[in-house]
Every structure is written in structure tokens, then in C-alpha cells.
């Protein structure tokens, strides 16, 4: 199993998911850096993602939508705050409307991803921090924790493939 722990901390308004992969840090970094690889795992397996924009630089933005089993679409946006390849990135994350505009009432989630070598393997920690307890409870109730675990469960298959030049 890829995901080794998941911890919700209401006091800190955070959700931390830790996963380990049989690949080096540089290879795991590519699943964040390359939008074609990212869209193969971001989102639950039944809600594949399509990235329309992925400007992977500090201050850059990403926009995407996930397509549900009945064709419905759920849109999101990211704003990259800091990138320290291949070890960490932080970004603001939120929901978008059908026009790709942020949905203010859903708030912003701040995400921090860290990649650490553990021998020939990599430990990835995804820490999501919420603005309020109400926001955190609402988004966790929407299935964020299970969705993140399912999404990370798709990474091993991508890492097992030969790297394309």
C-alpha cells in the first residue's frame, strides 16, 4: 500500500497524508512537475483530472477539472507559492466554478508537499491546512481524505513505467 498514514488534526486545521514510493525523489517529483503525469493520478480513480493550465513556477497557476463517472465536472485551481525542486512545493488550492473562477465561499486550502529520500525510495508528505474548522469539516466530509488516498494509490503504476524522454 502506497499510503502509510493519514492524520486529521482539528486543532491545527490540517490533514496530513504520507505515502512511500519505490522510486527516487527526482522521479517522484516528475509526477507534480509534468501535467500529463499529474492528471493521471490527481483525483480519485473514478474522477480523473484534466489540467488545462499548469504554470509550475512560484507565482504560477494551475487549473483543472475532474470528470465524474456520469460526466459531471468538478473544477479546481492552484497558485504555486514556493517550489524547491525536487524536495518541496507549496500552493494554494481551491474550487472553481464552470468558468474556472475561484469559488470564494469554499475558501482556500494551503498545501505543502515534501519529498524525502529513504534509501532508494521516497516518502511524500502532503499537508493540507484549512482556513477554519467549518471549512475543514465540510471538505473532509466531501471525501477529501479518501480521495487523496485513492489518488496517491495510482502513483505506483505511473512510476513503474519507463520515463519518456
Secondary structure, DSSP 4 states (H G I P E B T S, - for coil): --EEEEEEETTTTEEEEEEEESS-HHHHHHHHH-HHHHTTTSS-TTSEEEEEEE--STT-EEEEEEE-TTS-EEEEEEEEEEEETTTEEEEEEEEE-TTS-B-GGG--EEEEEEEEEETTEEEEEEEEE-SSHHHHHHHHHTTHHHHHHHHHTTHHHHHHSPPP-
